[in-house]
Amino acid sequence: MMKKVSLILLTLLFTVGAFAQDVTGKWKTVDDETGEAKSIVEIYKQDGKVYGKVVEILNPEKKDSKCDECPGSDKGKPIDGLVIIKGLSKDGDEYNDGKILDPTSGKLYKCYIELESANKLKVRGYVGFSLLGRTQYWSRVK
């Protein structure tokens, strides 16, 4: 009987742990300088990589904003619907080796993301080494 209970608890812990490690879903982005909620980004997996797309802009005055400063094929595209996280690969507890686009400045940064908890995502954009960059904390949207 005790072995069954232990096995059930162990299975439950692994199930909860596996679920908690999933970065996919919708996340509310917050400006790390102003603390203002900016958008909802949907993080999804495609071809073994992780991507993030803006699915809602929260400020009504900026809903129709375009990425005027963006490089390449993203230039002039509406920010709503824009893929801003591109090509992250899972590496232990974090996802890295990809890029993040700041649609306001049009700058592209190296990026890594990591779950701080089931509902809190650490997003780090940087140039060169990860020490030189900015971190935002996004909260899961239910």
C-alpha positions in Angstrom: 0.0 0.0 0.0 2.8 2.4 0.9 4.6 1.7 -2.3 1.5 2.5 -4.3 1.0 5.9 -2.5 4.7 6.7 -3.0 4.5 5.8 -6.7 1.4 7.9 -7.1 3.0 10.9 -5.4 6.2 10.5 -7.4 4.1 10.4 -10.7 2.2 13.4 -9.6 5.3 15.4 -8.8 6.8 14.6 -12.2 3.6 15.5 -14.0 3.4 18.8 -12.2 7.1 19.4 -12.8 6.8 18.6 -16.5 3.8 20.9 -16.8 5.6 23.7 -15.0 8.5 23.6 -17.4 6.3 24.5 -20.4 6.9 28.1 -21.6 4.2 27.9 -24.3 1.0 29.9 -23.8 0.1 33.5 -23.6 2.1 36.0 -21.5 1.6 39.6 -20.5 4.6 41.7 -21.3 5.7 44.5 -19.0 8.0 47.3 -19.8 11.0 46.9 -17.5 11.6 50.7 -17.3 8.0 52.0 -16.8 6.3 48.9 -15.3 3.5 49.4 -17.8 1.8 46.3 -19.3 2.3 46.5 -23.0 1.1 43.4 -24.9 0.1 39.8 -24.9 2.7 37.5 -26.5 1.9 33.9 -27.4 4.8 31.6 -27.1 4.6 28.5 -29.3 6.8 25.7 -30.6 7.4 25.1 -34.3 9.9 22.7 -35.9 11.5 22.0 -32.5 12.2 25.7 -31.8 10.3 28.3 -29.7 8.8 31.5 -31.1 6.7 34.3 -29.6 4.2 36.4 -31.5 2.4 39.6 -30.4 -1.3 38.7 -30.3 -2.7 41.8 -28.5 -1.5 45.3 -27.9 -2.9 46.6 -24.6 -2.6 50.4 -25.1 -5.5 51.4 -27.3 -3.5 54.3 -28.7 -0.8 51.9 -30.0 -3.1 49.1 -31.4 -2.3 50.1 -35.0 1.4 50.6 -34.5 3.8 49.4 -37.2 7.4 48.3 -36.9 8.8 51.2 -38.8 12.4 50.6 -37.5 12.4 46.9 -37.9 15.0 45.2 -40.1 14.4 43.2 -43.3 11.0 41.7 -44.0 9.5 42.9 -40.6 9.9 46.5 -41.6 6.6 48.3 -41.8 4.6 45.3 -40.5 1.9 45.8 -37.9 3.3 45.0 -34.4 0.0 43.1 -33.6 0.8 39.7 -35.2 4.5 40.2 -35.4 6.8 37.4 -34.4 9.2 39.0 -31.9 10.9 35.9 -30.4 12.6 33.7 -33.0 14.3 30.3 -33.0 15.0 29.5 -29.3 16.3 26.1 -28.4 15.7 24.2 -25.1 18.9 24.0 -23.1 18.2 22.5 -19.6 15.8 24.8 -17.9 16.2 27.7 -20.3 15.6 28.4 -24.0 18.4 30.2 -25.8 20.3 30.6 -29.1 17.5 32.7 -30.6 16.7 36.4 -31.1 14.2 38.9 -29.7 13.0 41.9 -31.5 12.2 45.2 -29.8 9.4 46.5 -32.1 9.7 50.0 -30.6 13.3 50.5 -31.6 13.6 47.9 -34.3 16.6 46.4 -32.6 17.3 42.7 -32.7 19.0 41.1 -29.6 20.2 37.7 -28.6 17.7 36.2 -26.2 17.0 33.6 -23.6 13.9 32.8 -21.6 13.4 30.8 -18.5 10.5 30.0 -16.2 10.9 31.5 -12.8 7.7 29.8 -11.7 4.7 28.3 -13.6 3.3 31.8 -14.1 6.4 34.0 -14.3 8.7 34.1 -17.3 12.2 35.7 -17.3 13.0 37.2 -20.7 16.5 38.5 -21.3 17.6 40.4 -24.4 21.3 41.1 -24.7 24.2 42.2 -27.0 27.3 40.0 -27.0 27.3 38.5 -23.5 24.2 38.0 -21.4 25.6 40.4 -18.8 25.0 43.3 -21.2 21.3 43.5 -21.6 17.8 43.9 -20.1 15.5 41.5 -18.3 11.8 41.6 -18.2 9.4 39.4 -16.3 6.2 38.4 -18.0 3.2 36.9 -16.3 1.1 34.0 -17.7 -2.3 34.9 -19.0 -5.0 32.4 -18.0 
